[in-house]
Amino acid sequence: MTLELDENKVWVDGCFDFMHHGHCGALLQARRTAPNPSKSQLLVGIHTDEQITINKGPPVMHTLERYSHSEGLRWCTKVVEDAPYVTHPAWLDRYGCKYVVHGDDITTDANGDDCYQEMKDLGRFKVVKRTYGVSTTDIIQRILTGKNHHEKHKQEDMYRPTVEELTFYSRAEDGFGNHCFVWDKTFDNCLVEGSSISNTKPAVLVLGEFDLFHMGHIEQLANIHKLNPECRIIVGLSEPKQEHKDSIDDGCIMTLKERALSILSCRYVDGLILTPFNSVESSIDFKLITHIDDPDFISEKGSFSEYLTKKLIISRIQEQRDLYVARNKSKGMLIA
């Protein structure tokens, strides 16, 4: 059945492998293209592992992991499973979406054809700005080389998020309102003002590095939210103690910015404190302070947090190293 097309129902599709802040930013921008924010909906079509493998090679994250990660984003209204790799108007018609939104890069299928050409020809295609400096390919390259290049990121002022970036990714479900608070080191240093409605609630502080922010993390945050429905969830984003600053063995693969903006995009997060002091004092009423890597802090394990870890994700790439090296080489990224 075809529904009446609605400009406030926006369609976006993709692989969303390693759902990084570039993907999250694209979804937020897509949500904001709706003319009426109070009526906006964002439908996220996601391709299966089989479709991705045929058209560009196997993804690192599996189908259900990618479906669930997108559902965990604050701006996603609905995930549409098994969306075709080449976008067809009939799929948008089925859900009443008038436009598909995509970044300003070209996505091609296995034959080298533009996946959105038909939608462009119909005038049902909108473009948003692609996020500079982050891609799934680049994250895979860091794992393949064992180098995170954080010193280079710091020299280029790309390691820490700007206040403008933090403000943008703190937006509410409609893409415009305030939602997340952001602090730096102490709760006296507020960088972004969040929702005044949630500001009076007690809180749970969840500490961790949150590297390669994945469904294991999101599921645990969802469980904390479920167990503490009266509380707001605040994440304390910590930094590892690094001996070899550019080695992924001694530090995080992702920069502080990449981790922070991914966390802010999660629907279960109400606040973020960057690199909190060990004994941070606050007027905030904390019901619980815990660490996400502590196996005893949560009473409910889920289908993802039972198995999905940073170590497992790295092993998936290393087990198919030759394949990923060849794929990255085809994109101009060589392994020295």
Buried (B, 14 or more C-beta within 10 A) or exposed (E): EEEEBBBBBBBBBBBBBBBBBBBBBBBBBBBBBBEEBEEBBBBBBBBBBEBBEBBBEBBBBBBEBBBBBBBBBBBBBEBBEEBBBBBBBEBBBBBBBBBBBBBEEEBBBEEEEBBBBBBBEEEBBBBBEBBEEBBBBBBBBBBBBEBBBBEEBBEEEBBBBEEEBBBBBBBBBBBEEBBBBBBBEEBEEBBBEBBEEBBEBEBBBBBBBBBBBBBBBBBBBBBBBEEBEEBBBBBBBBEEEBEEEBEBEEBBBBBBBBBBBBBBBBBBBBBBBBEBEEEBEBEBEBEBBBBBBEEEBBEEEBEBBEEBBBEEBBEBBEEBEEEBBEBBEEEEBEEE
